[in-house]
Amino acid sequence: MSNLKTTPIPPAVQAELDRLTRRLSAIESKIKNNSEIPKKDWYRPVEVCQMMGISRAKFEAHKRSGFFQVHKIPGAGGVYISAVELNKLFPKVK
């Protein structure tokens, strides 16, 4: 028998875990419904937010954390995320 004591998970932590689990399930469902992400070469942040089901603030947080890279395309204005990078993050789900 182990002498380790288990500590119950506080309700606030459990609620957050449940929320994150539901969110991940929703994202997985969106990915499964897309046969493959690249339908074009570059995506604007608003398009990535829609595909991932996240807010622009969350997009910026992911960008700052290095979860994905953004690129400035001369003459196009704003930043873009490559479809190749999105496919690495969200490969085709079979």
Backbone as CSV, one residue per row, in Angstrom:
resi,resn,N_x,N_y,N_z,CA_x,CA_y,CA_z,C_x,C_y,C_z
1,MET,0.819,-1.166,0.000,0.000,0.000,0.000,0.871,1.241,0.000
2,SER,0.397,2.253,-0.663,1.135,3.496,-0.765,0.765,4.431,0.378
3,ASN,1.748,5.180,0.839,1.499,6.153,1.892,1.142,7.521,1.337
4,LEU,0.985,7.616,0.005,0.640,8.889,-0.611,-0.808,9.247,-0.318
5,LYS,-1.012,10.467,0.082,-2.367,10.941,0.332,-2.824,11.715,-0.897
6,THR,-4.038,11.483,-1.294,-4.584,12.231,-2.427,-5.347,13.430,-1.897
7,THR,-5.135,14.522,-2.566,-5.824,15.751,-2.199,-6.951,15.967,-3.191
8,PRO,-8.147,16.217,-2.710,-9.245,16.447,-3.654,-8.993,17.709,-4.476
9,ILE,-9.461,17.657,-5.713,-9.316,18.806,-6.606,-10.329,19.863,-6.196
10,PRO,-9.869,21.092,-5.990,-10.813,22.166,-5.627,-11.865,22.358,-6.726
11,PRO,-13.072,22.681,-6.352,-14.152,22.834,-7.339,-13.830,23.825,-8.452
12,ALA,-13.155,24.914,-8.142,-12.820,25.901,-9.180,-11.856,25.314,-10.200
13,VAL,-10.906,24.527,-9.724,-9.939,23.884,-10.627,-10.660,22.840,-11.482
14,GLN,-11.529,22.052,-10.871,-12.276,21.041,-11.620,-13.162,21.688,-12.678
15,ALA,-13.779,22.799,-12.331,-14.628,23.503,-13.296,-13.798,23.988,-14.483
16,GLU,-12.610,24.496,-14.216,-11.730,24.953,-15.297,-11.267,23.780,-16.157
17,LEU,-10.940,22.663,-15.538,-10.565,21.466,-16.302,-11.718,21.005,-17.194
18,ASP,-12.912,21.017,-16.660,-14.083,20.629,-17.453,-14.284,21.585,-18.625
19,ARG,-14.126,22.895,-18.374,-14.277,23.884,-19.443,-13.237,23.670,-20.532
20,LEU,-11.994,23.439,-20.137,-10.929,23.208,-21.114,-11.155,21.924,-21.905
21,THR,-11.639,20.893,-21.245,-11.931,19.633,-21.927,-13.023,19.834,-22.974
22,ARG,-14.071,20.580,-22.617,-15.139,20.858,-23.585,-14.594,21.665,-24.764
23,ARG,-13.734,22.639,-24.459,-13.166,23.494,-25.516,-12.296,22.681,-26.460
24,LEU,-11.470,21.797,-25.903,-10.631,20.941,-26.746,-11.474,20.008,-27.613
25,SER,-12.562,19.506,-27.063,-13.457,18.656,-27.843,-14.078,19.427,-29.002
26,ALA,-14.444,20.677,-28.751,-15.023,21.512,-29.809,-13.994,21.782,-30.903
27,ILE,-12.757,22.062,-30.516,-11.702,22.306,-31.499,-11.428,21.046,-32.294
28,GLU,-11.366,19.910,-31.620,-11.144,18.641,-32.310,-12.249,18.379,-33.333
29,SER,-13.480,18.677,-32.960,-14.599,18.491,-33.873,-14.453,19.372,-35.107
30,LYS,-14.042,20.638,-34.902,-13.844,21.538,-36.038,-12.739,21.025,-36.954
31,ILE,-11.682,20.507,-36.359,-10.575,19.988,-37.160,-11.028,18.767,-37.950
32,LYS,-11.785,17.879,-37.325,-12.262,16.682,-38.018,-13.180,17.028,-39.182
33,ASN,-13.927,18.127,-39.056,-14.839,18.529,-40.113,-14.123,19.155,-41.299
34,ASN,-12.893,19.620,-41.090,-12.078,20.142,-42.188,-11.197,19.006,-42.678
35,SER,-11.297,18.653,-43.953,-10.483,17.556,-44.454,-9.012,17.913,-44.400
36,GLU,-8.698,19.153,-44.683,-7.332,19.634,-44.600,-7.399,21.146,-44.558
37,ILE,-6.573,21.764,-43.778,-6.671,23.206,-43.603,-6.314,23.995,-44.851
38,PRO,-5.180,23.749,-45.521,-4.809,24.705,-46.564,-5.744,24.694,-47.756
39,LYS,-6.496,25.722,-47.869,-7.296,25.951,-49.058,-6.704,27.150,-49.775
40,LYS,-5.795,27.837,-49.074,-5.001,28.909,-49.651,-3.662,28.911,-48.923
41,ASP,-2.732,29.735,-49.374,-1.375,29.686,-48.828,-1.195,30.435,-47.519
42,TRP,-1.921,31.538,-47.329,-1.759,32.383,-46.154,-3.110,32.740,-45.559
43,TYR,-3.155,32.831,-44.230,-4.395,33.176,-43.538,-4.190,34.403,-42.659
44,ARG,-5.184,35.254,-42.629,-5.166,36.424,-41.747,-5.540,35.947,-40.335
45,PRO,-5.137,36.691,-39.325,-5.458,36.290,-37.951,-6.941,36.034,-37.703
46,VAL,-7.810,36.852,-38.277,-9.250,36.660,-38.064,-9.702,35.293,-38.598
47,GLU,-9.124,34.844,-39.701,-9.485,33.537,-40.261,-8.991,32.402,-39.364
48,VAL,-7.788,32.564,-38.833,-7.242,31.553,-37.928,-8.089,31.479,-36.662
49,CYS,-8.488,32.632,-36.151,-9.345,32.662,-34.962,-10.654,31.914,-35.214
50,GLN,-11.241,32.122,-36.385,-12.494,31.441,-36.719,-12.284,29.936,-36.823
51,MET,-11.194,29.526,-37.487,-10.928,28.091,-37.648,-10.673,27.412,-36.306
52,MET,-9.939,28.101,-35.427,-9.579,27.521,-34.135,-10.653,27.743,-33.081
53,GLY,-11.587,28.656,-33.355,-12.631,28.952,-32.380,-12.090,29.688,-31.166
54,ILE,-11.150,30.622,-31.414,-10.552,31.386,-30.326,-10.759,32.878,-30.558
55,SER,-10.559,33.646,-29.503,-10.665,35.098,-29.614,-9.366,35.665,-30.167
56,ARG,-9.427,36.915,-30.590,-8.223,37.576,-31.090,-7.203,37.720,-29.956
57,ALA,-7.659,37.962,-28.735,-6.746,38.071,-27.599,-5.997,36.755,-27.384
58,LYS,-6.704,35.634,-27.511,-6.064,34.325,-27.361,-5.076,34.093,-28.499
59,PHE,-5.442,34.530,-29.706,-4.532,34.436,-30.853,-3.230,35.177,-30.541
60,GLU,-3.356,36.405,-30.023,-2.172,37.210,-29.696,-1.330,36.530,-28.621
61,ALA,-1.989,35.914,-27.648,-1.255,35.202,-26.600,-0.485,34.018,-27.188
62,HIS,-1.124,33.277,-28.099,-0.446,32.149,-28.765,0.730,32.654,-29.596
63,LYS,0.533,33.765,-30.261,1.599,34.353,-31.084,2.795,34.721,-30.206
64,ARG,2.521,35.396,-29.092,3.603,35.801,-28.180,4.318,34.598,-27.572
65,SER,3.575,33.533,-27.316,4.174,32.352,-26.686,4.973,31.512,-27.681
66,GLY,4.833,31.823,-28.972,5.558,31.059,-29.985,4.821,29.823,-30.461
67,PHE,3.541,29.694,-30.100,2.742,28.543,-30.543,2.707,28.471,-32.065
68,PHE,2.642,29.620,-32.710,2.772,29.705,-34.158,3.446,31.019,-34.502
69,GLN,3.993,31.075,-35.703,4.669,32.276,-36.153,3.777,33.034,-37.124
70,VAL,3.905,34.339,-37.083,3.222,35.172,-38.055,4.271,35.811,-38.946
71,HIS,3.850,36.174,-40.137,4.760,36.755,-41.120,4.134,38.011,-41.689
72,LYS,4.965,38.999,-41.927,4.503,40.197,-42.617,4.840,40.006,-44.095
73,ILE,3.841,40.160,-44.933,4.030,40.018,-46.372,4.086,41.424,-46.951
74,PRO,5.226,41.782,-47.557,5.361,43.142,-48.103,4.226,43.491,-49.061
75,GLY,3.635,44.645,-48.830,2.572,45.130,-49.695,1.195,44.589,-49.380
76,ALA,1.108,43.580,-48.526,-0.189,42.981,-48.222,-0.834,43.619,-46.996
77,GLY,-0.040,44.229,-46.148,-0.577,44.832,-44.929,-0.935,43.793,-43.887
78,GLY,-0.610,44.067,-42.654,-0.938,43.157,-41.558,-0.045,41.936,-41.522
79,VAL,-0.419,40.990,-40.667,0.344,39.759,-40.522,-0.467,38.576,-41.036
80,TYR,0.239,37.514,-41.375,-0.376,36.306,-41.916,0.259,35.081,-41.295
81,ILE,-0.474,33.985,-41.310,0.017,32.696,-40.845,-0.034,31.767,-42.043
82,SER,1.046,31.030,-42.267,1.089,30.166,-43.447,0.226,28.926,-43.242
83,ALA,-0.350,28.459,-44.332,-1.156,27.239,-44.303,-0.287,26.045,-43.945
84,VAL,0.973,26.071,-44.358,1.895,24.979,-44.032,2.043,24.869,-42.513
85,GLU,2.207,26.000,-41.857,2.347,25.986,-40.402,1.059,25.516,-39.734
86,LEU,-0.088,25.948,-40.236,-1.359,25.495,-39.669,-1.518,23.988,-39.824
87,ASN,-1.071,23.448,-40.936,-1.154,21.997,-41.123,-0.256,21.256,-40.153
88,LYS,0.878,21.846,-39.793,1.756,21.214,-38.801,1.069,21.198,-37.438
89,LEU,0.379,22.285,-37.113,-0.295,22.385,-35.837,-1.541,21.497,-35.794
90,PHE,-2.256,21.447,-36.906,-3.512,20.709,-36.977,-3.485,19.775,-38.185
91,PRO,-2.753,18.660,-38.086,-2.695,17.745,-39.225,-4.078,17.151,-39.510
92,LYS,-4.216,16.665,-40.699,-5.490,16.063,-41.103,-5.837,14.938,-40.145
93,VAL,-7.025,14.992,-39.602,-7.483,13.982,-38.662,-8.224,12.905,-39.438
94,LYS,-7.832,11.674,-39.245,-8.471,10.578,-39.994,-9.445,9.835,-39.122
